[in-house]
Amino acid sequence: MKEIEINKNYNYEFAEYNGKIEMELFLDKLDIGDRSKVIAYIEKLVELLNINPFPNTKLSKHLKGGIFELRIKLKNKTARSFYFFEQNKMLIFTHSYIKKTDKIPLEEIIKADNIREYWRMKNE
């Protein structure tokens, strides 16, 4: 009988979309301090999920249709990184943007959903 390997810990990756990795493009625009902070927030979220699959935190929240946001405080601004969950405890980050208003623009949620659909199609 073949043994099935199950990932017991959450992990993450950045989604490719039409030949680009939006998260990497976003990170490349940041200075080294802000870039490090974004990665630290992502790793903190993964750590919290590994302790408790439903962490009670203001770090992240569900937006719509399985799309979540990670709220990241940078030096003089706030970034929002979008992600979704996949099999084997995988978080797939779609893209990020610098927040300019309290309300999340609908086009950002639509973009995250489009990237998710593209990622799923490529990874079937």
C-alpha positions in Angstrom: 0.0 0.0 0.0 1.4 3.4 -1.0 1.7 5.8 1.9 0.2 9.3 1.3 2.4 12.1 2.5 0.4 14.8 4.3 1.9 18.2 5.0 1.3 18.9 8.7 2.5 22.5 8.5 1.3 25.5 6.5 3.5 26.9 3.9 3.2 29.6 1.2 4.2 30.5 -2.3 3.6 33.3 -4.7 1.3 32.8 -7.7 2.4 33.3 -11.3 -0.1 35.1 -13.4 0.4 35.5 -17.2 4.1 35.0 -16.9 4.6 37.4 -14.0 4.7 36.9 -10.2 2.9 39.9 -8.9 4.1 39.5 -5.4 7.7 39.6 -6.5 7.1 42.7 -8.6 5.5 44.4 -5.6 8.4 43.4 -3.3 11.0 44.7 -5.9 9.4 48.2 -5.6 9.9 48.3 -1.9 13.1 49.3 0.0 14.9 46.5 1.9 13.3 47.4 5.2 9.7 47.3 3.9 10.5 44.2 1.8 11.8 42.4 4.9 8.7 43.4 6.8 6.3 42.0 4.2 8.1 38.7 4.3 8.1 38.7 8.1 4.4 39.3 8.2 3.8 36.4 5.8 6.0 34.1 7.9 4.2 35.3 11.1 0.8 34.4 9.5 2.1 30.9 8.6 3.5 30.5 12.1 0.2 31.4 13.7 -1.7 29.1 11.4 0.6 26.2 12.3 -0.2 26.8 16.0 -4.0 27.3 15.5 -5.8 26.9 12.1 -8.1 29.8 13.1 -6.0 32.4 14.7 -7.8 35.2 16.4 -5.7 38.1 14.9 -6.1 41.4 13.3 -3.3 40.4 11.0 -5.6 38.8 8.4 -9.2 38.6 7.5 -11.5 36.9 5.0 -12.7 39.2 2.3 -14.9 37.3 -0.1 -15.2 33.9 -1.8 -12.1 32.4 -0.2 -9.9 35.5 -0.8 -8.1 36.7 2.3 -6.1 39.8 3.0 -2.9 40.2 5.1 -2.6 43.6 6.6 1.0 44.9 6.7 2.1 48.0 8.5 5.1 49.5 6.8 7.1 52.7 7.7 4.7 55.4 6.5 2.0 53.3 4.8 0.0 50.1 4.9 0.1 47.3 2.4 -2.5 44.7 1.7 -1.4 41.2 0.4 -4.1 38.9 -0.9 -4.0 35.2 -0.6 -6.1 32.0 -0.7 -5.8 28.5 0.8 -5.1 25.4 -1.3 -4.7 21.7 -0.5 -1.9 20.5 1.7 -2.1 23.6 3.9 -0.7 25.9 1.3 -1.3 29.6 1.2 -1.0 31.1 -2.3 -0.3 34.9 -2.3 -1.7 36.6 -5.4 -0.6 40.2 -5.2 -0.2 43.3 -2.9 -0.9 46.9 -3.1 -0.3 50.0 -0.9 -3.5 51.0 0.8 -4.8 54.5 0.0 -8.3 54.3 1.6 -10.0 52.2 4.3 -12.2 50.4 1.8 -10.6 47.7 -0.4 -11.2 48.5 -4.1 -13.3 45.8 -5.7 -10.9 45.6 -8.6 -8.2 44.3 -6.1 -10.5 41.5 -5.0 -11.3 40.7 -8.6 -7.6 40.6 -9.5 -6.9 38.2 -6.6 -9.8 36.0 -7.8 -8.5 36.0 -11.4 -5.0 35.1 -10.2 -6.4 32.2 -8.1 -8.4 30.9 -11.1 -5.3 31.1 -13.3 -3.1 29.4 -10.7 -5.6 26.6 -10.2 -5.9 26.1 -14.0 -2.1 25.9 -14.3 -1.7 23.5 -11.2 -4.5 21.0 -11.9 
